[in-house]
Every structure is written in C-alpha cells, then in structure tokens.
Amino acid sequence: MAGRFEDEYFGVLQNIEFTIVRVHREHPHLLDYDVDGALEALVARYTAESRGRTPREPALHGLRYDVYEAVLAICEWRVGRDPDNPPPPDMNTVEEIVACLKRVRTSVQRWTREGGRQGYLTFVGRFIP
C-alpha cells in the first residue's frame, strides 16, 4: 500500500527533512547534490553500525558536511543517543534510521531529476514552515 512507510515513519522523515531545510535556509546555495552526498555518508555510517562494524568518518567538506552533521544529530536523538535531550517517545532502531535515510535519498534523487539542482530543496521547503 502506497504511503504506508511514510505514515509509519512520518516523525523520523519529518525530522530529517526539517533539518535539511533548516541548513538550506541558512545556506541558500546548498544543492541537492550536497544533500544526497551527506545522506549517502549517513546511510554508510548507520549500515556499518548495524552490521557490527565501526563506522568510518566520512571525507565530507563544506555544506555537505554541514548537512551530514545536522542530520546525524537528529538521527542520534531518534535512536536515543543524544546526551543533552531525552529520547523521543517513539524511539527508532538503527535499521529504521537507515530505511528512512534511504527513503529521503530516493526523494532527493527524484526531485533533482524533476526540478534541477535544487529541485528537492524547493519541493520539500514548500511543506516546512
């Protein structure tokens, strides 16, 4: 059934996309390409962790690194590892975080094809106040 994943993980997806949009609003020249690269590195990090391996630090720079750090913080909170904030009531597993990051990446790639270099950022920004 279409939309079922989005319904089940609405909070996580919203947290990730809100964070991306926040970085974009601070840096209007951010490109979908940078967002996709940051998400790719996060998927690799959490996939390694889920397989019992130590995640490697990504070789990211500039805005790509900014997106990575911002989304990493929200993901760490979602799995209950933010020492400065209580965990969310609907805490997630690392595997769920990977699935959500992959879902957002799919959206980034789709909207980039449809709308160009900032197609995703333009699209998702319309839904986040």
Backbone hydrogen bonds in HBPLUS format (Angstrom, degrees):
<---DONOR---> <-ACCEPTOR-->    atom                        ^
c    i                          cat <-CA-CA->   ^        H-A-AA   ^      H-
h    n   atom  resd res      DA  || num        DHA   H-A  angle D-A-AA Bond
n    s   type  num  typ     dist DA aas  dist angle  dist       angle   num
A0004-ARG N   A0001-MET O   3.36 MM   3  5.91 163.1  2.39 132.2 133.5     1
A0007-ASP N   A0003-GLY O   2.86 MM   4  6.06 147.7  1.97 148.9 158.3     2
A0008-GLU N   A0004-ARG O   2.92 MM   4  6.17 162.6  1.95 153.6 157.8     3
A0009-TYR N   A0005-PHE O   2.92 MM   4  6.07 158.5  1.97 157.5 162.9     4
A0013-LEU N   A0009-TYR O   2.97 MM   4  6.14 178.7  1.97 171.3 170.9     5
A0014-GLN N   A0010-PHE O   2.82 MM   4  5.89 159.7  1.86 152.0 158.4     6
A0015-ASN N   A0011-GLY O   2.92 MM   4  6.08 156.7  1.97 143.5 150.0     7
A0016-ILE N   A0012-VAL O   2.94 MM   4  6.23 164.0  1.97 157.7 161.2     8
A0017-GLU N   A0013-LEU O   2.90 MM   4  6.10 170.3  1.91 153.8 156.8     9
A0018-PHE N   A0014-GLN O   2.80 MM   4  5.80 157.6  1.85 149.7 156.4    10
A0019-THR N   A0015-ASN O   3.09 MM   4  6.17 156.5  2.15 142.4 148.5    11
A0020-ILE N   A0016-ILE O   3.04 MM   4  6.35 155.9  2.09 148.8 155.2    12
A0021-VAL N   A0017-GLU O   2.95 MM   4  6.12 164.8  1.97 150.8 154.7    13
A0022-ARG N   A0018-PHE O   2.90 MM   4  6.12 150.9  1.99 145.8 154.2    14
A0023-VAL N   A0019-THR O   3.11 MM   4  6.42 158.4  2.15 148.8 153.1    15
A0024-HIS N   A0020-ILE O   2.96 MM   4  6.26 157.9  2.01 148.3 155.1    16
A0025-ARG N   A0021-VAL O   2.81 MM   4  6.08 153.0  1.89 151.4 158.3    17
A0026-GLU N   A0022-ARG O   3.08 MM   4  6.35 143.2  2.22 142.6 152.3    18
A0027-HIS N   A0023-VAL O   2.91 MM   4  6.10 134.7  2.12 141.8 155.2    19
A0030-LEU N   A0027-HIS O   2.91 MM   3  5.75 160.5  1.95 135.9 136.7    20
A0034-ASP N   A0031-LEU O   2.99 MM   3  5.36 127.0  2.28 106.0 118.3    21
A0035-VAL N   A0031-LEU O   3.21 MM   4  6.65 156.6  2.27 148.5 155.1    22
A0032-ASP N   A0117-ARG O   2.86 MM  85  5.76 171.2  1.87 168.8 170.5    23
A0036-ASP N   A0032-ASP O   2.79 MM   4  6.06 164.9  1.82 160.7 164.3    24
A0037-GLY N   A0033-TYR O   3.01 MM   4  6.21 157.1  2.07 143.0 149.0    25
A0038-ALA N   A0034-ASP O   3.00 MM   4  6.22 156.5  2.06 147.9 153.9    26
A0039-LEU N   A0035-VAL O   2.94 MM   4  6.18 162.6  1.97 154.4 159.3    27
A0040-GLU N   A0036-ASP O   2.85 MM   4  6.02 153.8  1.92 148.5 156.2    28
A0041-ALA N   A0037-GLY O   3.09 MM   4  6.32 156.0  2.15 143.0 148.4    29
A0042-LEU N   A0038-ALA O   3.00 MM   4  6.30 150.2  2.09 145.1 153.8    30
A0043-VAL N   A0039-LEU O   2.88 MM   4  6.12 157.5  1.93 152.1 157.7    31
A0044-ALA N   A0040-GLU O   3.05 MM   4  6.31 160.0  2.09 146.8 152.1    32
A0045-ARG N   A0041-ALA O   2.94 MM   4  6.15 153.7  2.00 143.1 150.6    33
A0046-TYR N   A0042-LEU O   2.96 MM   4  6.17 175.0  1.97 158.9 158.3    34
A0047-THR N   A0043-VAL O   2.85 MM   4  5.84 148.6  1.95 147.0 156.5    35
A0048-ALA N   A0044-ALA O   3.00 MM   4  6.06 161.5  2.04 144.1 148.9    36
A0049-GLU N   A0045-ARG O   3.08 MM   4  6.37 160.2  2.12 145.3 151.1    37
A0050-SER N   A0046-TYR O   2.92 MM   4  6.08 156.4  1.97 141.0 147.2    38
A0051-ARG N   A0047-THR O   3.12 MM   4  6.34 130.7  2.37 140.9 153.2    39
A0051-ARG N   A0048-ALA O   3.08 MM   3  5.18 137.2  2.27  99.0 111.3    40
A0053-ARG N   A0048-ALA O   2.88 MM   5  5.05 158.4  1.93 153.4 146.1    41
A0052-GLY N   A0049-GLU O   2.96 MM   3  5.10 161.7  2.00 111.2 114.4    42
A0065-TYR N   A0061-HIS O   3.41 MM   4  4.98 153.5  2.48 102.6 106.8    43
A0065-TYR N   A0062-GLY O   3.12 MM   3  5.46 122.3  2.47 102.9 115.7    44
A0066-ASP N   A0062-GLY O   3.11 MM   4  6.49 151.4  2.19 143.0 151.7    45
A0067-VAL N   A0063-LEU O   2.90 MM   4  6.16 160.7  1.94 153.2 156.3    46
A0068-TYR N   A0064-ARG O   3.02 MM   4  6.21 162.0  2.05 144.1 149.7    47
A0069-GLU N   A0065-TYR O   2.88 MM   4  6.09 170.3  1.89 158.1 159.1    48
A0070-ALA N   A0066-ASP O   3.03 MM   4  6.16 162.4  2.06 147.2 152.3    49
A0071-VAL N   A0067-VAL O   2.91 MM   4  6.03 170.8  1.92 159.0 161.5    50
A0072-LEU N   A0068-TYR O   2.79 MM   4  5.82 155.0  1.85 150.6 158.9    51
A0073-ALA N   A0069-GLU O   3.06 MM   4  6.21 156.4  2.12 142.8 148.0    52
A0074-ILE N   A0070-ALA O   3.35 MM   4  6.70 154.4  2.42 141.7 147.4    53
A0075-CYS N   A0071-VAL O   2.91 MM   4  6.15 156.4  1.96 152.2 159.4    54
A0076-GLU N   A0072-LEU O   2.83 MM   4  6.02 161.1  1.86 156.3 161.3    55
A0077-TRP N   A0073-ALA O   3.08 MM   4  6.28 150.7  2.17 140.6 148.4    56
A0078-ARG N   A0074-ILE O   2.94 MM   4  6.19 153.9  2.01 142.8 150.0    57
A0079-VAL N   A0075-CYS O   3.05 MM   4  6.39 138.4  2.23 146.4 156.6    58
A0081-ARG N   A0076-GLU O   2.74 MM   5  5.09 165.0  1.76 158.9 153.7    59
A0080-GLY N   A0077-TRP O   2.95 MM   3  4.96 157.9  2.00 105.4 111.7    60
A0092-ASN N   A0078-ARG O   2.85 MM  14  5.72 166.7  1.87 148.1 151.5    61
A0085-ASN N   A0082-ASP O   3.27 MM   3  5.63 161.6  2.31 112.3 117.5    62
A0097-ILE N   A0093-THR O   3.06 MM   4  6.40 152.6  2.13 145.9 153.7    63
A0098-VAL N   A0094-VAL O   2.95 MM   4  6.29 157.0  2.00 152.6 158.3    64
A0099-ALA N   A0095-GLU O   3.07 MM   4  6.35 162.0  2.11 145.7 150.1    65
A0100-CYS N   A0096-GLU O   2.95 MM   4  6.20 156.6  2.00 148.4 154.7    66
A0101-LEU N   A0097-ILE O   2.85 MM   4  6.09 162.9  1.88 156.2 160.8    67
A0102-LYS N   A0098-VAL O   2.93 MM   4  6.14 158.9  1.97 152.8 158.6    68
A0103-ARG N   A0099-ALA O   2.98 MM   4  6.19 148.6  2.08 141.1 149.9    69
A0104-VAL N   A0100-CYS O   2.97 MM   4  6.28 159.1  2.01 152.8 157.4    70
A0105-ARG N   A0101-LEU O   2.92 MM   4  6.16 157.1  1.98 146.5 153.4    71
A0106-THR N   A0102-LYS O   2.97 MM   4  6.22 154.5  2.03 147.1 153.3    72
A0107-SER N   A0103-ARG O   3.14 MM   4  6.45 152.6  2.22 143.2 150.3    73
A0108-VAL N   A0104-VAL O   2.85 MM   4  6.19 156.6  1.90 153.5 160.4    74
A0109-GLN N   A0105-ARG O   2.91 MM   4  6.18 168.1  1.92 157.0 159.0    75
A0110-ARG N   A0106-THR O   2.95 MM   4  6.13 156.1  2.00 145.5 152.5    76
A0111-TRP N   A0107-SER O   2.94 MM   4  6.08 177.9  1.94 158.5 159.0    77
A0112-THR N   A0108-VAL O   2.92 MM   4  5.98 141.2  2.08 145.9 156.6    78
A0113-ARG N   A0109-GLN O   3.14 MM   4  6.30 159.0  2.19 142.0 146.7    79
A0114-GLU N   A0110-ARG O   3.00 MM   4  6.32 153.6  2.07 145.9 154.0    80
A0115-GLY N   A0111-TRP O   2.75 MM   4  5.63 157.4  1.80 139.0 145.7    81
A0116-GLY N   A0112-THR O   2.79 MM   4  4.80 139.0  1.95 136.1 136.8    82
A0119-GLY N   A0116-GLY O   2.93 MM   3  4.89 167.6  1.95 117.2 116.4    83
A0122-THR N   A0118-GLN O   2.85 MM   4  5.96 158.7  1.90 154.5 160.3    84
A0123-PHE N   A0119-GLY O   2.95 MM   4  6.05 161.0  1.98 143.4 149.3    85
A0124-VAL N   A0120-TYR O   2.84 MM   4  6.00 168.1  1.86 170.3 168.2    86
A0125-GLY N   A0121-LEU O   3.02 MM   4  5.72 146.1  2.13 131.9 141.8    87
A0126-ARG N   A0123-PHE O   3.24 MM   3  5.75 149.7  2.34 109.5 117.2    88
A0127-PHE N   A0124-VAL O   3.05 MM   3  5.59 154.1  2.12 114.7 122.0    89
